[in-house]
Amino acid sequence: MIERYLADHVLPMDPAFSLHSPGFVDVSGGRVCAAGPQEAALPLGPSDTVHRLGGLLLPGLVNCHAHSPMTLLRGAGEGLPLSRWLRQVVWPREARMTPDDTRLGMVVGAVEMLLGGITTSAEMYFHPRAVAEGAVAAGLRVLVFPAVAEAPGWDRFGSPGDMIREA
């Protein structure tokens, strides 16, 4: 079964940087199997479906460096210089975050990214299992990397080696 998406513009991000106006994207089994100008689309079968979209259709965006669970800290210490913000506001709060806090913050961050067209994120944060669980719960693809840092209160996360092993 094929699902066809028709859009005013399709930007497939191919090596030629093609732009098909209007364009189509065919999906079978959850994978893109064809894309191009609408006039080049092959005929569909009786069980295939068509979705008409307006605007621009392109692959999902990738956030290559994120600390999404920090959404829970948004607005705290606003206006402080970076060093004071980290030492007096962020690091003490992060030192108290639980896996449940991290999971919730990741869900919030993932939903925000998905609403903006970001479908994949590279995350560096504490409680890596909770980061992965939060991303998966929201439907975001995620790469989880260790958060390796030493700051006051963070000794409860173990040594940098412990942080790497856990991730």
Secondary structure as a PSIPRED ss2 file (coil, helix, strand):
# PSIPRED VFORMAT (PSIPRED V4.0)

   1 M C   1.000  0.000  0.000
   2 I C   1.000  0.000  0.000
   3 E E   0.000  0.000  1.000
   4 R E   0.000  0.000  1.000
   5 Y E   0.000  0.000  1.000
   6 L E   0.000  0.000  1.000
   7 A E   0.000  0.000  1.000
   8 D C   1.000  0.000  0.000
   9 H E   0.000  0.000  1.000
  10 V E   0.000  0.000  1.000
  11 L C   1.000  0.000  0.000
  12 P C   1.000  0.000  0.000
  13 M C   1.000  0.000  0.000
  14 D C   1.000  0.000  0.000
  15 P C   1.000  0.000  0.000
  16 A C   1.000  0.000  0.000
  17 F C   1.000  0.000  0.000
  18 S C   1.000  0.000  0.000
  19 L C   1.000  0.000  0.000
  20 H E   0.000  0.000  1.000
  21 S C   1.000  0.000  0.000
  22 P C   1.000  0.000  0.000
  23 G E   0.000  0.000  1.000
  24 F E   0.000  0.000  1.000
  25 V E   0.000  0.000  1.000
  26 D E   0.000  0.000  1.000
  27 V E   0.000  0.000  1.000
  28 S E   0.000  0.000  1.000
  29 G C   1.000  0.000  0.000
  30 G C   1.000  0.000  0.000
  31 R E   0.000  0.000  1.000
  32 V E   0.000  0.000  1.000
  33 C E   0.000  0.000  1.000
  34 A E   0.000  0.000  1.000
  35 A E   0.000  0.000  1.000
  36 G E   0.000  0.000  1.000
  37 P E   0.000  0.000  1.000
  38 Q H   0.000  1.000  0.000
  39 E H   0.000  1.000  0.000
  40 A H   0.000  1.000  0.000
  41 A C   1.000  0.000  0.000
  42 L C   1.000  0.000  0.000
  43 P C   1.000  0.000  0.000
  44 L C   1.000  0.000  0.000
  45 G C   1.000  0.000  0.000
  46 P C   1.000  0.000  0.000
  47 S C   1.000  0.000  0.000
  48 D C   1.000  0.000  0.000
  49 T E   0.000  0.000  1.000
  50 V E   0.000  0.000  1.000
  51 H E   0.000  0.000  1.000
  52 R E   0.000  0.000  1.000
  53 L C   1.000  0.000  0.000
  54 G C   1.000  0.000  0.000
  55 G C   1.000  0.000  0.000
  56 L E   0.000  0.000  1.000
  57 L E   0.000  0.000  1.000
  58 L C   1.000  0.000  0.000
  59 P C   1.000  0.000  0.000
  60 G C   1.000  0.000  0.000
  61 L E   0.000  0.000  1.000
  62 V E   0.000  0.000  1.000
  63 N E   0.000  0.000  1.000
  64 C E   0.000  0.000  1.000
  65 H E   0.000  0.000  1.000
  66 A E   0.000  0.000  1.000
  67 H C   1.000  0.000  0.000
  68 S H   0.000  1.000  0.000
  69 P H   0.000  1.000  0.000
  70 M H   0.000  1.000  0.000
  71 T H   0.000  1.000  0.000
  72 L H   0.000  1.000  0.000
  73 L H   0.000  1.000  0.000
  74 R C   1.000  0.000  0.000
  75 G C   1.000  0.000  0.000
  76 A C   1.000  0.000  0.000
  77 G C   1.000  0.000  0.000
  78 E C   1.000  0.000  0.000
  79 G C   1.000  0.000  0.000
  80 L C   1.000  0.000  0.000
  81 P C   1.000  0.000  0.000
  82 L H   0.000  1.000  0.000
  83 S H   0.000  1.000  0.000
  84 R H   0.000  1.000  0.000
  85 W H   0.000  1.000  0.000
  86 L H   0.000  1.000  0.000
  87 R H   0.000  1.000  0.000
  88 Q H   0.000  1.000  0.000
  89 V H   0.000  1.000  0.000
  90 V H   0.000  1.000  0.000
  91 W H   0.000  1.000  0.000
  92 P H   0.000  1.000  0.000
  93 R H   0.000  1.000  0.000
  94 E H   0.000  1.000  0.000
  95 A H   0.000  1.000  0.000
  96 R H   0.000  1.000  0.000
  97 M C   1.000  0.000  0.000
  98 T C   1.000  0.000  0.000
  99 P H   0.000  1.000  0.000
 100 D H   0.000  1.000  0.000
 101 D H   0.000  1.000  0.000
 102 T H   0.000  1.000  0.000
 103 R H   0.000  1.000  0.000
 104 L H   0.000  1.000  0.000
 105 G H   0.000  1.000  0.000
 106 M H   0.000  1.000  0.000
 107 V H   0.000  1.000  0.000
 108 V H   0.000  1.000  0.000
 109 G H   0.000  1.000  0.000
 110 A H   0.000  1.000  0.000
 111 V H   0.000  1.000  0.000
 112 E H   0.000  1.000  0.000
 113 M H   0.000  1.000  0.000
 114 L H   0.000  1.000  0.000
 115 L H   0.000  1.000  0.000
 116 G C   1.000  0.000  0.000
 117 G C   1.000  0.000  0.000
 118 I E   0.000  0.000  1.000
 119 T E   0.000  0.000  1.000
 120 T E   0.000  0.000  1.000
 121 S E   0.000  0.000  1.000
 122 A E   0.000  0.000  1.000
 123 E E   0.000  0.000  1.000
 124 M E   0.000  0.000  1.000
 125 Y E   0.000  0.000  1.000
 126 F C   1.000  0.000  0.000
 127 H C   1.000  0.000  0.000
 128 P H   0.000  1.000  0.000
 129 R H   0.000  1.000  0.000
 130 A H   0.000  1.000  0.000
 131 V H   0.000  1.000  0.000
 132 A H   0.000  1.000  0.000
 133 E H   0.000  1.000  0.000
 134 G H   0.000  1.000  0.000
 135 A H   0.000  1.000  0.000
 136 V H   0.000  1.000  0.000
 137 A H   0.000  1.000  0.000
 138 A H   0.000  1.000  0.000
 139 G C   1.000  0.000  0.000
 140 L C   1.000  0.000  0.000
 141 R E   0.000  0.000  1.000
 142 V E   0.000  0.000  1.000
 143 L E   0.000  0.000  1.000
 144 V E   0.000  0.000  1.000
 145 F E   0.000  0.000  1.000
 146 P E   0.000  0.000  1.000
 147 A C   1.000  0.000  0.000
 148 V C   1.000  0.000  0.000
 149 A C   1.000  0.000  0.000
 150 E C   1.000  0.000  0.000
 151 A C   1.000  0.000  0.000
 152 P C   1.000  0.000  0.000
 153 G C   1.000  0.000  0.000
 154 W H   0.000  1.000  0.000
 155 D H   0.000  1.000  0.000
 156 R H   0.000  1.000  0.000
 157 F H   0.000  1.000  0.000
 158 G C   1.000  0.000  0.000
 159 S C   1.000  0.000  0.000
 160 P H   0.000  1.000  0.000
 161 G H   0.000  1.000  0.000
 162 D H   0.000  1.000  0.000
 163 M H   0.000  1.000  0.000
 164 I H   0.000  1.000  0.000
 165 R H   0.000  1.000  0.000
 166 E H   0.000  1.000  0.000
 167 A C   1.000  0.000  0.000
